[in-house]
Amino acid sequence: MAGVWIPLAAQLTPANVADNRIAPLLIEELAEEARFVLGDTHYKAPSVRAACVESERFLVASGREPYPHTDQGVEVRRIFHRLPHVTIENFNEHFKAVFEAHGPVPTKGRLDTARFALGAVLVYQLALLHRHERDLDTNRGLKAFLRAA
């Protein structure tokens, strides 16, 4: 039986901060069971590669190499890069709808906004864990469930 875990490594940054600056710090915080780091082209930065090697994780990141890709990891990347279209993109929209975050958030300042956003992610994950443990549909009725809490 597969285990369920909630990632506890997150940091909200301004839009002008590159992911590859923060990623090495978050990789250090990942649970040992997290063996793969999935990212876009920017994750191929030397700092991210080094953090993955040091923590014995596999970096799966797209590149700018010409097509057709023929290296050993091409099939793995092809599978992993289909996932964002059914996971991250759907999650972003669902999350924004649940927490009414399509517009400005109800906070001011970087620290308060980070607390709001990361707190919302934690509440969302705990709600999903609760529903998973009770064999409930994870998405149907989630907004009402969270509003009732």
N, C-alpha and C positions, 0 to 999 in steps of 0.2 A: 504494500500500500504506500502510495506517495505521501510524503509529508507536506504540510502547508507551513509557510513561513512568511513573515512580513518584513520586507526590507526596512532597515532602520538607518540607512545612509542617504541623506538628502540635504540639499542646500539650495535655497532660493537665491538667485543672483540677478543682477540687472541684465537687461537684454544685451548689453554691449560686452559682457564677459563671456569669453569663449569657453565652451564646454570642456575643451581639452586642458584648460587651466584648473578646473575644479575636479575633473574625473579622477586624477591620481589620488586625491585626498579621499574621495568616496570609495574607491576601489579598496583602499586599506581597511575601510570599515565594513566591507561586505562579509556576510557569513561564509564560513569555510566551504559550505556546500555549493555556493554560487561559483560555478566553474567557468562560465562564459561571460564575457563582457561584449555586449552588442552595441555597436555605434555606427555613426555615419563616417564619411571620409575624414572629418576632423579628428576622429579618435585614432587615426593612424599616426598621430604626433608621437615623437620619441618619448615624451614624458608618460604618455598613456601606455605605450608599449612596455616601457621599463617597469611601470607599476604592475602590469599584468604578468610579466616574466617573474618579477620579484615575489608575487603572491601565487605563482603557479596557476594562473588562469589563462584561458584561451581568449585572445582578442579576435572578434569577428567584426570586421569593418570593411565597408565598401571602399573602393579606390577609384583613381582616375586612369587606370590602365586601359589601353585600347581593347575593344572587343575583337574577337571573342576571348573571354577570359579562359585560360587553360591551366592555371596553377592548381595545386592540390586542394585548396580550400574552396574552390568555386561552387561546388554543389552544396556545401554547408552554408555558405553565404547566401546562396539562392533561396534556401529554405528559410533562414533567419530573416532575410530582408523582405519576405512576403508577410511576416508577422506584424510589422507596424501598421499595415493597412487594415488589419482586423483587430489589432489590440490598441496601440497607442492612439491612433486617430479616433477610433470609437470611444476609447476611454476619455480622451480630452473633451469630446463633445458631451458625453454622459456626465462627467465630473462637473463641467461648467453648468450644465442644466440642473444638477442636484444642488449645487451650492450657489446657484444664481450668480455665476461669475463671468457672464458674457461681456459685461461692461466693467466699469471701475469697481474695485473691491471696497468694502466698507471700512477700510483702514487708511491711515496716513503714515508715511514714514517707512523706511526699509525694514526695520526690525518688526514693527507691528504687522506689516504686510507679509513678511516671512512667517511670522507666527500664525497668521490667518491661513495662508496657503498650505504650510506644512501640517498645521493642526487639522485642516480639512482632509488632507491626504491620509493622515493617521486615522481619523474617524471613519473615513471611507473604507480603509483596509480592515479596520476592526469590524465594521458592519458586514463586509464580505466574509470575513473569517467566521463570524457568528452564524451567518446564513449557511455557509459551507458545512460547518459542524452539525447543523440541523437538517442537512439535505434539502435546503430550500433553494428555489431559483434565486441566483445571485443578483439579477438585475430587476426582475419584475417586482414592482412595489418598493424598490429601494428608497426612492425619494420620500415616499410617505413614511417608510420605516424610520428614516433619519429625522424627519420633521417631528415625529411622535416622540423621539428620544429625549 
